[in-house]
C-alpha cells in the first residue's frame, strides 16, 4: 500500500492547485462570470495597503488591516496583532476567491470586542499570491529534489518586511506574547512552520484545517524534530468529515504537539468539529473560538477547546 501514498498525495496536491487557480482567476477577473462587481461587506475601520512589495517573493500583495473600535479615540493605547494568511478571504465577500464566502473576521471581532469577550486587537490580513500560493505556503522539500517550497522566504517577508511595516504605521504591541499568526489549509501549514521557526516573534499560533499531509506529513516530522517545546500557545482545529488525509494527518499533528510537552487546556487547544467539512463556510464558524483563544479578555484564560 505504501506505493500508493505518493499518488494519493499527488491527487490532493492537484486538488489544492485547482483551488489556487480559482483564486487566481477571481483575483484577476479572468472568469467567465459577467456579473457586476460584488458588494463589499467590510465592518468597522479597515485600512488597505495595496500592492505591498517584497524583496523575497516576486508577487505583490494587499495588506488589509482591521482596527478595533476604540483605536481612533484612544490615542495612547497600543494593541496586540493577529496576522492572517489569505487575507482577501477574511473580511470581504467581494474579494474572497469563492464568491460571498468570507470568514467574517471583522464582524466577529467587532462583536466580541464590544461585548468585552476578547481584548481589542489589530488584525492584518495578508493576501495570497494567486498561482504562487502553493509555493509560498509550503516548506522546502527534501534535499536532492527540485526545490519548490518557498515558506522560508515567506517567513522572512512576514518577519523582516510586513511586521515592521505594520509596527511603524500602527500602535502595536510588539512582544511575542502580543503577536499571533493564523491560517487555514496550506495557510495553516505555513502558519505552524513559520511560527515555530520564529518563536521569538510569534507567541500564539492558530492552525485551522491544515494541509498537514503535505510532503508525507513534513510538518508533523518538523514538530517531532524540535529540540524542545517552545514558549508558544497553539490552537489546532479540524472538521470531523474533512478528507481522510486532512483529518488523519491533523490528528497525527496533535499527537506530535502533545509529545513535545504542550498541554491541552493550558497552552494548547484542540477542536475537532463534528460534521464540519473543509470549506470557508466551516472556517467562518470557528472564528469566534479562534479569537477567544488568541486574545482572551483580560483576566481570562481559555480552557480546553471542545466541539
C-alpha positions as CSV (number, residue, x, y, z in Angstrom):
1,X,0.0,0.0,0.0
2,X,2.9,2.4,0.6
3,X,3.5,2.8,-3.2
4,X,0.0,4.4,-3.5
5,X,0.7,7.1,-0.9
6,X,2.6,9.4,-3.3
7,X,-0.2,9.1,-5.8
8,X,-2.9,10.0,-3.2
9,X,-0.8,13.0,-2.0
10,X,-0.4,14.0,-5.6
11,X,-4.1,13.9,-6.2
12,X,-4.7,16.1,-3.1
13,X,-2.0,18.5,-4.2
14,X,-3.7,18.7,-7.6
15,X,-7.0,19.5,-6.0
16,X,-5.4,22.2,-3.9
17,X,-3.8,23.6,-7.0
18,X,-7.2,23.8,-8.7
19,X,-8.4,25.9,-5.8
20,X,-5.4,28.2,-6.3
21,X,-6.3,28.5,-9.9
22,X,-9.9,29.5,-9.0
23,X,-8.5,32.1,-6.6
24,X,-6.2,33.5,-9.3
25,X,-9.0,33.9,-11.7
26,X,-11.2,35.6,-9.2
27,X,-8.5,38.0,-8.2
28,X,-7.6,38.9,-11.8
29,X,-11.1,38.9,-13.1
30,X,-10.3,36.2,-15.6
31,X,-13.5,34.4,-15.2
32,X,-16.5,33.7,-17.5
33,X,-18.8,35.4,-14.9
34,X,-20.0,38.7,-16.4
35,X,-22.0,39.7,-13.3
36,X,-21.4,43.2,-11.9
37,X,-18.8,43.7,-9.0
38,X,-20.0,42.2,-5.8
39,X,-20.9,44.3,-2.8
40,X,-18.3,44.9,-0.2
41,X,-19.1,43.6,3.3
42,X,-16.5,45.3,5.4
43,X,-17.3,46.1,9.1
44,X,-15.6,48.5,11.3
45,X,-12.4,50.5,10.5
46,X,-10.5,48.8,7.7
47,X,-7.3,50.1,6.1
48,X,-6.0,48.6,2.9
49,X,-2.4,48.9,1.7
50,X,-2.4,47.8,-1.9
51,X,0.5,46.2,-3.8
52,X,2.9,45.6,-0.9
53,X,6.3,44.7,-2.5
54,X,8.8,42.2,-1.1
55,X,12.4,41.7,-1.9
56,X,12.0,38.0,-1.0
57,X,9.0,37.0,-3.1
58,X,8.1,38.4,-6.6
59,X,4.3,38.8,-6.3
60,X,2.9,42.0,-4.8
61,X,0.0,41.5,-2.3
62,X,-2.5,43.6,-0.4
63,X,-2.5,44.1,3.3
64,X,-5.9,44.5,4.9
65,X,-5.9,45.9,8.4
66,X,-8.8,45.8,10.8
67,X,-8.6,48.3,13.7
68,X,-10.5,47.8,16.9
69,X,-13.5,50.1,17.7
70,X,-11.6,52.4,20.1
71,X,-8.5,52.7,18.1
72,X,-9.1,56.2,16.8
73,X,-10.4,57.6,20.1
74,X,-7.8,56.1,22.4
75,X,-4.5,57.5,21.1
76,X,-2.4,56.4,24.0
77,X,-3.3,52.7,23.7
78,X,-1.3,50.0,21.9
79,X,-2.8,46.7,20.7
80,X,-1.8,43.1,20.1
81,X,-1.7,42.0,16.5
82,X,-3.0,38.9,14.7
83,X,-1.6,38.2,11.2
84,X,-3.8,36.1,8.9
85,X,-2.9,34.2,5.8
86,X,-5.2,34.5,2.7
87,X,-6.3,38.0,3.8
88,X,-8.5,38.5,0.8
89,X,-10.9,35.9,2.3
90,X,-11.0,37.2,5.8
91,X,-13.2,40.3,5.8
92,X,-14.9,40.9,2.4
93,X,-17.2,38.8,0.3
94,X,-16.3,41.0,-2.7
95,X,-12.7,39.9,-2.6
96,X,-13.0,36.3,-1.4
97,X,-12.0,33.8,-4.1
98,X,-15.1,31.8,-3.5
99,X,-17.9,34.3,-4.2
100,X,-19.6,35.5,-1.0
101,X,-17.7,33.1,1.3
102,X,-15.7,35.3,3.6
103,X,-14.6,34.4,7.1
104,X,-16.5,37.3,8.7
105,X,-13.4,38.0,10.9
106,X,-14.2,41.7,11.1
107,X,-17.8,41.2,12.2
108,X,-16.9,38.6,14.8
109,X,-14.0,40.6,16.2
110,X,-16.2,43.7,16.4
111,X,-18.9,41.9,18.3
112,X,-16.6,40.1,20.7
113,X,-14.6,43.3,21.4
114,X,-17.8,45.3,22.0
115,X,-19.0,42.5,24.4
116,X,-15.7,42.6,26.2
117,X,-15.3,38.9,25.4
118,X,-11.8,39.4,23.9
119,X,-9.2,42.0,24.3
120,X,-9.2,44.6,21.4
121,X,-6.6,43.7,18.8
122,X,-5.4,44.7,15.3
123,X,-5.9,42.1,12.6
124,X,-3.8,42.1,9.5
125,X,-4.9,40.0,6.5
126,X,-2.1,39.2,4.1
127,X,-3.5,38.5,0.6
128,X,-2.1,35.4,-1.0
129,X,-0.5,35.4,-4.4
130,X,-2.7,33.5,-6.8
131,X,-0.8,30.7,-8.6
132,X,2.2,31.2,-6.3
133,X,0.2,30.4,-3.2
134,X,1.2,26.7,-3.1
135,X,4.9,27.5,-3.3
136,X,4.7,30.4,-0.8
137,X,3.0,28.3,1.9
138,X,4.9,25.0,1.7
139,X,8.3,24.2,3.3
140,X,11.2,23.3,1.1
141,X,11.1,19.7,0.0
142,X,13.9,17.2,0.9
143,X,17.4,17.9,-0.3
144,X,18.2,16.4,-3.7
145,X,14.7,17.1,-5.1
146,X,13.7,20.1,-7.2
147,X,13.1,22.9,-4.7
148,X,9.5,24.3,-4.8
149,X,8.6,25.3,-1.3
150,X,9.2,29.0,-0.5
151,X,7.8,29.0,3.1
152,X,11.3,30.1,4.4
153,X,11.1,33.2,2.1
154,X,7.5,33.8,3.0
155,X,8.6,33.8,6.7
156,X,11.3,36.3,6.0
157,X,8.8,38.5,4.2
158,X,6.5,38.3,7.3
159,X,9.1,39.0,9.9
160,X,11.5,41.3,8.1
161,X,9.1,43.3,6.0
162,X,5.4,43.1,6.8
163,X,5.6,43.1,10.6
164,X,8.0,46.2,10.6
165,X,5.7,47.9,8.1
166,X,2.7,47.4,10.4
167,X,4.6,48.3,13.6
168,X,5.7,51.6,12.2
169,X,2.3,52.6,10.9
170,X,0.0,51.4,13.7
171,X,0.1,51.5,17.5
172,X,1.1,47.9,18.1
173,X,2.4,45.8,21.0
174,X,5.4,44.1,19.5
175,X,6.3,41.4,22.1
176,X,5.8,37.7,21.0
177,X,3.1,37.3,23.6
178,X,1.2,40.0,21.8
179,X,1.8,38.7,18.3
180,X,-0.3,35.9,16.7
181,X,-0.2,34.1,13.4
182,X,-3.1,32.1,11.9
183,X,-4.1,30.4,8.7
184,X,-6.2,27.6,7.1
185,X,-5.3,24.6,4.8
186,X,-1.9,25.4,3.2
187,X,-2.0,28.7,5.1
188,X,-2.3,26.6,8.3
189,X,0.7,24.6,7.2
190,X,2.7,27.8,6.7
191,X,1.5,29.3,10.0
192,X,2.9,26.4,12.1
193,X,6.1,26.1,10.1
194,X,6.9,29.8,10.1
195,X,5.5,30.3,13.6
196,X,7.7,27.6,15.1
197,X,10.7,28.9,13.2
198,X,10.2,32.4,14.5
199,X,9.2,31.5,18.1
200,X,10.7,34.8,19.3
201,X,8.4,36.8,17.1
202,X,5.0,34.9,17.2
203,X,3.9,33.8,20.6
204,X,0.5,32.5,19.5
205,X,-0.5,30.3,16.6
206,X,-3.8,29.2,15.2
207,X,-3.9,26.4,12.7
208,X,-7.3,25.7,11.1
209,X,-7.9,22.6,8.9
210,X,-4.2,22.4,8.0
211,X,-2.8,20.5,5.0
212,X,-0.7,18.6,7.4
213,X,-0.5,15.6,5.0
214,X,1.8,17.7,2.7
215,X,5.0,16.0,1.6
216,X,4.4,12.9,3.7
217,X,3.5,15.0,6.8
218,X,6.5,17.1,6.7
219,X,5.0,19.5,9.4
220,X,4.4,16.5,11.7
221,X,8.1,15.5,11.3
222,X,9.1,19.1,11.8
223,X,7.3,19.3,15.2
224,X,8.8,16.0,16.3
225,X,12.3,17.2,15.4
226,X,12.1,20.3,17.7
227,X,14.9,20.2,20.2
228,X,12.4,21.3,22.9
229,X,9.0,22.7,23.4
230,X,8.7,26.4,22.7
231,X,7.0,29.0,24.9
232,X,4.1,29.5,22.4
233,X,0.4,28.9,22.7
234,X,-1.1,26.8,19.9
235,X,-4.7,26.3,18.7
236,X,-5.4,23.5,16.3
237,X,-8.8,22.7,14.7
238,X,-10.2,20.3,12.1
239,X,-13.6,19.1,10.8
240,X,-14.6,15.5,11.5
241,X,-15.7,14.9,7.9
242,X,-12.8,16.5,6.1
243,X,-10.9,14.4,3.6
244,X,-9.2,11.5,5.5
245,X,-5.7,12.8,4.7
246,X,-6.5,16.2,6.3
247,X,-8.2,14.6,9.3
248,X,-5.7,11.8,10.0
249,X,-2.6,14.0,9.5
250,X,-4.1,16.7,11.8
251,X,-4.7,14.0,14.4
252,X,-1.0,13.0,14.0
253,X,0.0,16.6,14.3
254,X,-2.0,16.9,17.6
255,X,-0.1,13.9,19.0
256,X,3.2,15.3,17.9
257,X,2.5,18.6,19.6
258,X,1.5,16.9,22.8
259,X,4.5,14.7,22.7
260,X,6.8,17.8,22.8
261,X,5.2,19.0,26.0
262,X,2.3,21.2,25.1
263,X,-0.7,20.7,27.5
264,X,-4.3,20.6,26.3
265,X,-6.4,23.1,28.2
266,X,-3.3,25.2,29.0
267,X,-1.0,26.3,26.2
268,X,-2.6,24.0,23.6
269,X,-6.2,24.0,22.3
270,X,-7.6,21.3,20.0
271,X,-11.0,21.3,18.5
272,X,-12.5,18.6,16.2
273,X,-15.8,20.0,14.9
274,X,-18.4,17.3,14.4
275,X,-19.8,17.3,10.9
276,X,-17.5,20.1,9.6
277,X,-16.0,19.9,6.1
278,X,-13.0,21.6,4.5
279,X,-14.6,24.8,3.3
280,X,-14.6,28.6,4.0
281,X,-18.2,28.4,5.4
282,X,-17.0,26.0,8.1
283,X,-13.9,28.1,8.9
284,X,-16.1,31.1,9.5
285,X,-18.0,29.3,12.2
286,X,-14.7,28.7,14.0
287,X,-13.6,32.4,14.0
288,X,-15.3,33.0,17.4
289,X,-13.4,30.3,19.2
290,X,-10.1,31.1,17.5
291,X,-10.2,34.7,18.6
292,X,-11.2,33.8,22.1
293,X,-8.2,31.5,22.3
294,X,-5.7,34.0,20.8
295,X,-7.0,37.2,22.5
296,X,-8.9,36.3,25.7
297,X,-10.4,39.1,27.7
298,X,-8.0,40.4,30.3
299,X,-8.0,38.2,33.3
300,X,-9.5,35.3,31.5
301,X,-7.7,32.2,30.2
302,X,-9.4,29.8,27.7
303,X,-9.8,26.3,28.9
304,X,-9.8,23.1,26.8
305,X,-11.4,23.6,23.4
306,X,-14.5,21.5,22.8
307,X,-16.7,20.8,19.9
